[in-house]
């Protein structure tokens, strides 16, 4: 894992660091590596030797703690290892969750590692508990975990190893929506007052509407107390797109 950090350090560029520091300032430091290069390095090391649990738990943790970009590569490698060993993946994800202090890491951790591992362990209750955490970054992480149970295209450099494993440029975590779990999480998240959590909630609502429009329409119609206006608008936009896709599919069939 030390070699990964060396490669990332060599790929760092001062202009990138300056620009990125305006967006996020993680306590563990930012090297300034273009995100495309982060993805390429993660994929390269996955091809060389995929991480395995429990063998690489501690080395992945050390990598995660080295710097921001190193953490994204650690998540990328751990996401694949957790497919076979979700319990170890979940333990590592919870360990990292105590250390996250930026939205980019929170999104990747929730979507690619914690979400899939929690679902594999049938631990939806633990995900709902995270939505009540006192730290907004943890709540954001939990909301983003919902994307792992929706058929949406996976994005970001931390998905590089999952793409390599699948041998596809565009992948998604599932073929169908787990609307039951999404309802449990979103019902808690729509009352959150933190703007970063609400942006993640809006993203999930729109993606959910696109993949299971009737479930979202039912949720919007029956949620006690209603849904805040901006979130409702995003959800309805997703529902319209989802219904349009369904109609187009029926016509083409």
RAJO-V160535 format. One record per backbone hydrogen bond with DSSP energy under -1.0 kcal/mol. NH is the residue of the N-H (numbers start at 1). CO is the residue of the C=O. If there is no record, write none. Layout:
BEGIN
nh:co
NH:CO
NH:CO
END
This chain:
BEGIN
nh:co
5:1
6:2
7:3
8:4
9:5
10:6
11:7
13:32
17:13
18:14
19:15
20:16
21:17
23:20
24:20
29:26
38:34
39:35
40:36
41:37
42:38
43:39
44:40
45:41
46:42
47:43
48:44
49:45
56:52
57:54
60:56
61:57
62:58
63:59
64:60
65:61
66:63
68:29
71:67
72:68
73:69
74:70
75:71
76:72
77:73
78:74
79:75
81:77
82:78
83:80
85:81
89:85
90:86
91:87
92:88
93:89
94:90
95:91
96:92
97:93
99:96
100:96
106:102
107:103
108:104
109:105
110:106
111:107
112:108
113:109
114:109
115:110
117:113
118:114
119:115
120:116
121:117
122:119
123:118
127:123
128:124
129:125
130:126
131:127
132:129
133:130
139:135
140:136
141:137
142:138
143:139
144:140
145:141
146:143
147:144
148:145
149:146
150:147
152:150
154:171
159:156
160:157
163:159
164:160
165:161
166:162
167:163
168:163
178:149
179:177
182:178
183:179
184:180
185:181
186:182
187:183
189:185
190:186
191:188
192:189
198:194
199:195
200:196
201:197
202:198
203:199
204:200
205:201
206:202
207:203
208:204
209:205
210:206
211:207
212:208
216:212
217:213
218:214
219:215
220:216
221:217
222:218
223:219
226:223
232:228
233:229
234:230
235:231
236:232
237:233
238:234
239:235
240:236
241:237
242:238
243:239
244:240
245:241
246:242
247:243
248:244
249:245
250:246
251:247
252:248
253:249
END
